[in-house]
C-alpha cells in the first residue's frame, strides 16, 4: 500500500482555516461550550470540511488535511487571543522600550 500524495494549496488555508474559526465562534455564542472541547470541535469541523469538500477523492488525504486544518485554526486563534490579552495588559509606554 502506498501513502497518498497530498495535494494542498494556498486556498485551502485561506478559506478552510478562517471558516473553522468563524464556525467555532458561532458555536461559542449559541452553545455553552467548555473551552477544553474547542480543539476537538475544531478538528471535527476540519475533518468534515476536508473529507467532504476539499479532498473528497481520498479518505486518507481528507483525514490528514482535516486534522491539519483543525490544528492550524486552533493555533491561529490561540495566538490571536494571547496577543490581544497581552496588548490590553500593557501600558502604552511599555511598547517603546
C-alpha positions as CSV (number, residue, x, y, z in Angstrom):
1,X,0.0,0.0,0.0
2,X,1.4,3.4,-1.0
3,X,1.0,6.5,1.0
4,X,-1.3,9.0,-0.7
5,X,0.2,12.1,-2.3
6,X,-1.4,15.0,-0.6
7,X,-2.3,17.9,-2.8
8,X,-3.0,21.1,-0.9
9,X,-2.9,24.7,-2.0
10,X,-3.0,28.2,-0.7
11,X,-6.8,28.4,-1.0
12,X,-7.2,25.6,1.5
13,X,-5.6,27.5,4.2
14,X,-7.1,30.8,3.1
15,X,-10.7,29.5,3.2
16,X,-10.8,26.4,5.5
17,X,-8.9,27.7,8.5
18,X,-10.9,31.0,8.8
19,X,-14.1,29.1,8.2
20,X,-13.3,26.9,11.1
21,X,-12.5,29.9,13.4
22,X,-15.8,31.6,12.4
23,X,-17.8,28.4,13.0
24,X,-16.2,27.9,16.4
25,X,-17.1,31.5,17.3
26,X,-20.7,30.9,16.2
27,X,-20.9,27.7,18.3
28,X,-19.5,29.5,21.3
29,X,-22.3,32.1,21.0
30,X,-25.0,29.6,20.5
31,X,-23.9,26.8,22.9
32,X,-22.3,26.9,26.3
33,X,-19.0,25.1,25.3
34,X,-16.3,24.1,27.7
35,X,-13.0,25.7,26.5
36,X,-11.3,22.3,26.6
37,X,-13.6,21.0,23.9
38,X,-12.8,23.7,21.4
39,X,-9.7,21.9,19.8
40,X,-11.7,18.7,19.4
41,X,-14.6,20.5,17.8
42,X,-12.2,22.5,15.5
43,X,-10.6,19.2,14.4
44,X,-14.0,17.7,13.8
45,X,-15.1,20.7,11.7
46,X,-11.7,20.5,9.8
47,X,-12.3,16.8,9.1
48,X,-15.8,17.5,7.7
49,X,-14.5,20.3,5.5
50,X,-11.6,18.3,4.3
51,X,-13.2,15.0,3.7
52,X,-16.4,16.2,2.1
53,X,-15.4,19.5,0.4
54,X,-11.7,19.9,-0.3
55,X,-10.4,16.3,-0.6
56,X,-13.4,14.1,-1.5
57,X,-11.2,11.9,-3.8
58,X,-9.1,10.3,-1.0
59,X,-10.2,9.5,2.5
60,X,-6.7,9.4,3.9
61,X,-5.8,12.7,2.4
62,X,-9.0,14.1,3.8
63,X,-8.2,12.8,7.3
64,X,-4.7,14.2,7.3
65,X,-5.6,17.6,5.9
66,X,-8.7,17.8,8.2
67,X,-6.5,17.4,11.3
68,X,-4.1,20.0,9.9
69,X,-6.9,22.4,9.3
70,X,-8.3,22.0,12.8
71,X,-4.9,22.3,14.5
72,X,-4.0,25.3,12.4
73,X,-7.3,27.1,13.3
74,X,-6.8,26.4,17.0
75,X,-3.2,27.7,16.9
76,X,-4.1,30.8,14.9
77,X,-7.0,31.6,17.3
78,X,-4.9,30.9,20.4
79,X,-2.1,33.2,19.2
80,X,-4.5,36.0,18.4
81,X,-6.2,35.7,21.8
82,X,-2.8,35.8,23.6
83,X,-1.7,38.8,21.6
84,X,-4.9,40.7,22.3
85,X,-4.8,39.9,26.1
86,X,-1.1,40.8,26.4
87,X,-1.7,44.1,24.4
88,X,-4.6,45.0,26.7
89,X,-2.5,44.4,29.9
90,X,0.4,46.6,28.9
91,X,0.8,50.4,29.3
92,X,1.4,52.3,26.0
93,X,4.9,53.3,27.3
94,X,5.9,49.6,27.5
95,X,5.8,49.3,23.7
96,X,8.5,51.9,23.2
97,X,11.2,50.1,25.2
